[in-house]
Amino acid sequence: MRISDRLTLRVALVATVLAATLPAGGAFAFDGQPSGDARSALDAFRAYGRALRDGRTDDAVSALQYAASGGHAASAWRLGRMYMEGEGVARSDLKAFETFRQITITRREEGPNSPDARFISSAFVAMGNYLVEGIPNTYVRPDPGKAVELYFYAASTFGDADGQFRLGRMLLEGKGAPRDPRQAARWLQLAAQKSHHQAQAVLGHMLFTGRDVPRAAPRGLMFLTLAKEAASENEPWISEMYEEAMRQASDDERGVALRMVETWIKTVRR
């Protein structure tokens, strides 16, 4: 099958998935100014930036909503994040989900060369995140199988590192798809090579312990070290994996891992 045919098949598959995630007549979370406003979506996005700098939060949100409703992907993605985190607006996972979903519907035929590729792929991943557990008291029910399909689309079509990591975790855990450690390690490796620190932690643990993959202790310890350096204080599980591996590693393994980290920093990290 040609690459263009595979892409067409993926688009058709995702279109089916997206159609199944919203009931008929469902509205989206764009509550901006009336469509008769003469400003373009880009003008509205710029107005959002000015209002934000001036501390006019309400005006900033209104401008962002208008820009999003006009198809400006960066605005829609930012608005979705605001709803998700409750930043400048009332927190609403449902509005966040619907905002991300609108991006995936209106821009689903665009590929990795689109100037908005990172926003589009991130929206697919965000939708998948919500579908893993669902959103309580809404029509968004848990559907790990659909989440896997959305992660796969972001991971394979856009090379999205977060999508690759999350797809790898789902395959490793057998959630939403049959457990497949070999494929899980493949996707985790792709994300780890892009410096996705959570992928580095999971893959590093697999390699160091020999869990589901041939043991490669120094390489595993290298990834765990890189992950620990990049992890936030809200990710204690990464530090715990690193510290346990350091306790178990031999002096030779630690020495080789240190040299591998130094080489990584010189040649891979940007």
TORLUMLUM-298356 format. One line per 10 residues: for each residue x, y, z of C-alpha. Coordinates in steps of 0.25 Angstrom, whole numbers, padded with zeros to 4 digits. Example, Ala and Ser with C-alpha at 12.3 -4.5 7.8 and 13.67 -1.06 7.14 Angstrom:
BEGIN
0049/-0018/0031 | 0055/-0004/0029
***
This chain:
BEGIN
0000/0000/0000 | 0006/0014/-0004 | 0008/0024/0007 | -0003/0033/0001 | -0013/0021/0002 | -0009/0019/0016 | -0011/0033/0020 | -0024/0033/0013 | -0028/0021/0021 | -0024/0027/0034
-0032/0040/0031 | -0044/0031/0028 | -0042/0023/0041 | -0040/0035/0050 | -0052/0042/0043 | -0060/0030/0048 | -0055/0031/0062 | -0057/0046/0063 | -0072/0044/0058 | -0074/0034/0069
-0070/0043/0081 | -0081/0054/0080 | -0096/0052/0081 | -0104/0058/0069 | -0106/0073/0071 | -0094/0074/0080 | -0089/0089/0082 | -0074/0093/0083 | -0067/0101/0093 | -0065/0114/0084
-0073/0125/0090 | -0066/0137/0084 | -0072/0149/0076 | -0083/0148/0066 | -0078/0142/0052 | -0082/0156/0046 | -0070/0162/0053 | -0060/0167/0042 | -0048/0163/0049 | -0040/0152/0043
-0036/0140/0052 | -0022/0145/0052 | -0026/0159/0056 | -0033/0153/0067 | -0021/0145/0072 | -0013/0157/0072 | -0023/0164/0080 | -0023/0153/0090 | -0008/0155/0091 | -0009/0170/0094
-0021/0168/0104 | -0013/0158/0111 | -0001/0167/0112 | -0010/0178/0117 | -0016/0169/0128 | -0030/0170/0121 | -0033/0155/0123 | -0048/0156/0119 | -0044/0163/0106 | -0033/0153/0104
-0042/0141/0105 | -0053/0147/0096 | -0043/0150/0085 | -0037/0136/0087 | -0051/0129/0086 | -0053/0137/0073 | -0040/0133/0067 | -0043/0119/0070 | -0057/0119/0064 | -0050/0125/0051
-0041/0113/0050 | -0028/0118/0056 | -0022/0105/0061 | -0012/0111/0071 | -0024/0119/0077 | -0033/0107/0078 | -0022/0099/0084 | -0019/0110/0094 | -0033/0111/0098 | -0034/0096/0100
-0022/0097/0109 | -0029/0108/0117 | -0042/0101/0119 | -0034/0088/0123 | -0026/0096/0134 | -0036/0107/0138 | -0027/0118/0133 | -0035/0131/0131 | -0048/0123/0129 | -0056/0113/0138
-0049/0099/0137 | -0057/0090/0128 | -0052/0077/0123 | -0064/0076/0114 | -0061/0089/0107 | -0047/0085/0106 | -0050/0072/0100 | -0060/0079/0090 | -0050/0089/0086 | -0039/0079/0083
-0049/0071/0076 | -0052/0083/0067 | -0038/0084/0063 | -0037/0069/0059 | -0050/0070/0051 | -0047/0083/0043 | -0032/0080/0041 | -0032/0065/0041 | -0027/0064/0026 | -0015/0072/0029
-0001/0065/0030 | 0012/0067/0037 | 0016/0078/0027 | 0005/0087/0032 | 0009/0100/0039 | -0001/0096/0050 | 0004/0081/0051 | 0008/0082/0065 | -0005/0088/0070 | -0013/0078/0061
-0005/0066/0066 | -0006/0071/0081 | -0021/0072/0079 | -0022/0057/0075 | -0014/0053/0087 | -0022/0062/0097 | -0035/0055/0092 | -0029/0042/0094 | -0025/0045/0108 | -0040/0049/0111
-0045/0036/0105 | -0036/0027/0113 | -0044/0030/0126 | -0056/0038/0120 | -0061/0051/0127 | -0071/0048/0138 | -0085/0053/0137 | -0084/0055/0122 | -0086/0048/0109 | -0071/0045/0108
-0070/0031/0113 | -0057/0023/0115 | -0053/0017/0102 | -0038/0013/0102 | -0039/0006/0089 | -0043/0019/0082 | -0032/0026/0090 | -0021/0016/0085 | -0026/0019/0070 | -0025/0034/0073
-0011/0032/0079 | -0007/0024/0067 | -0011/0034/0057 | -0003/0045/0065 | 0009/0036/0066 | 0009/0031/0052 | 0004/0042/0044 | 0011/0054/0051 | 0022/0047/0059 | 0016/0053/0071
0026/0049/0083 | 0015/0050/0093 | 0005/0041/0085 | 0017/0031/0083 | 0019/0031/0098 | 0004/0029/0101 | 0002/0019/0090 | 0014/0011/0096 | 0009/0011/0110 | -0005/0006/0105
0002/-0005/0098 | 0011/-0008/0109 | -0001/-0009/0119 | -0011/-0016/0109 | -0021/-0005/0111 | -0030/-0002/0099 | -0022/-0012/0090 | -0015/-0026/0093 | -0003/-0025/0101 | 0009/-0024/0092
0023/-0021/0099 | 0031/-0022/0086 | 0022/-0011/0079 | 0022/-0003/0092 | 0037/-0002/0093 | 0037/0002/0078 | 0028/0014/0081 | 0035/0018/0094 | 0048/0017/0087 | 0043/0027/0076
0038/0037/0087 | 0051/0035/0096 | 0060/0039/0084 | 0052/0052/0083 | 0055/0054/0098 | 0042/0051/0103 | 0046/0049/0118 | 0034/0041/0122 | 0037/0031/0110 | 0051/0031/0114
0047/0027/0128 | 0038/0016/0124 | 0048/0010/0113 | 0060/0012/0123 | 0053/0004/0133 | 0050/-0007/0123 | 0064/-0008/0118 | 0070/-0007/0132 | 0062/-0018/0138 | 0060/-0026/0125
0045/-0026/0126 | 0039/-0030/0113 | 0052/-0027/0106 | 0066/-0032/0105 | 0074/-0025/0117 | 0083/-0014/0114 | 0086/-0008/0127 | 0095/0004/0123 | 0086/0009/0112 | 0074/0007/0122
0082/0015/0133 | 0085/0026/0122 | 0070/0028/0119 | 0067/0028/0134 | 0077/0038/0136 | 0072/0047/0125 | 0058/0046/0130 | 0061/0049/0144 | 0068/0062/0140 | 0056/0066/0132
0045/0062/0141 | 0037/0072/0150 | 0035/0071/0165 | 0021/0065/0162 | 0027/0053/0155 | 0033/0045/0167 | 0032/0032/0160 | 0043/0035/0151 | 0052/0039/0162 | 0048/0026/0169
0052/0017/0157 | 0065/0025/0155 | 0069/0023/0170 | 0065/0008/0170 | 0073/0006/0157 | 0085/0013/0163 | 0085/0004/0175 | 0085/-0008/0167 | 0095/-0004/0156 | 0109/-0009/0157
0121/0001/0156 | 0124/-0003/0142 | 0109/-0001/0138 | 0109/0013/0144 | 0122/0017/0137 | 0117/0013/0124 | 0104/0020/0126 | 0110/0033/0130 | 0119/0033/0117 | 0106/0030/0109
0099/0042/0115 | 0111/0051/0112 | 0110/0046/0097 | 0095/0048/0097 | 0096/0062/0102 | 0107/0065/0091 | 0100/0058/0079 | 0085/0057/0082 | 0080/0068/0091 | 0077/0081/0084
***
